[in-house]
């Protein structure tokens, strides 16, 4: 009995010769739609080879709609931010990076038009135009958006492939001496003096200081209860809510030398209601970054501090001072309102007793520094 002839495998797709003499390849995709190769071929064999590659992708379940990436990047990026449920401050920060650094280059392109070479060129141009920290943040944001596009099957691979490009290597932030902190407090004037001292010696963030209220203060314990924060967006609007992290809700015990400063400020400047704000402007309005910033820059110049010393660097000063007391890492984290996922910290605990001891250590260090001849003993009032 004669053997049956093996059936010839049916050709995938169709190939036809165009009037120009070149060859065109077309096929029916898994979705039932007809697709045409994005380019024409010199020979019939070249066109058939391209079809064979497409067929292999379909059989391996790696085929993707070649038109899937034809989505405008700007529209996709804005929708990406809307769908992620980001905090208002994060939306504000990401929006600034998009408008200032990403959309001018990629806003008019479709997702599949963003290629590794175009990303490299963009990054090189940004590095010439602005600081490396901003470029690293912009690159991370671009990479995150495009990775979601990969996950959505709109792109095959992420074109952001520059090793280490999203890593920030910011310069070490400056710190102030204890004497310089008091000089800045003096230069800021009585109304804002306590804000400077709390920024340094309580390691409070500006947005935490903005939302401090009378009921946050415990004079008997010489402590502040931080439960909310009011960061200011670039448009001037304040967004009141939980602190930056879950650890931001905390009790901060103050060095005893701050008690008379705190009493005086409550008497002279804070709003009188039980939930009144601790810090308000001369006309009774909540403190604004723009107005405060002008005063800060003048004070900084007056005492001879460098132009790159920001108000936030007072917190760095305070954290460094607290660390110099020899406190446990967990105690330092609690005081600063910092979170960490490091496994060894799970078994460490910070009690009120430890926090109070840390505050006493800071108090002792500050008083010792102020007793030195160059401090002239003019800054602190004995409790």
Buried (B, 14 or more C-beta within 10 A) or exposed (E): EEEEEEEEEEEBBEBEEEEEEBBBBBBEBEEEEEBEBEEBBEEEEBBBEBBBEBBEBEEEEEBBBBBBBEBBBBEBBBEBBEEEEBEBBEBBBBBBBBEBBBBEBBBEBBBBBBEEEBBBEBBEEBBEEEEBEBBBBBBBBBBBBBBBBBEEEBBBEBBBEBEEBBEEEEEEBEBBEBBBBBBBBBBBEEBBBBBBBBBBBBBBBBBBBBBBBBEBBEEEBBBBBBBBBBBBBEEEEBBEBEBBEEBBBBBBBBBBBBBEBBEBBBEEBBBEEEEEBBBBBEEEEBBBBEEBEEBBEEBBEEBEBEEEBBBEBBBBBBBBBBBEBEBBBBBBBBBBBBEEEEEEBEEEEBEEEBBBBBBBBBBBBBBEBBEEEEBEEEBBEEE
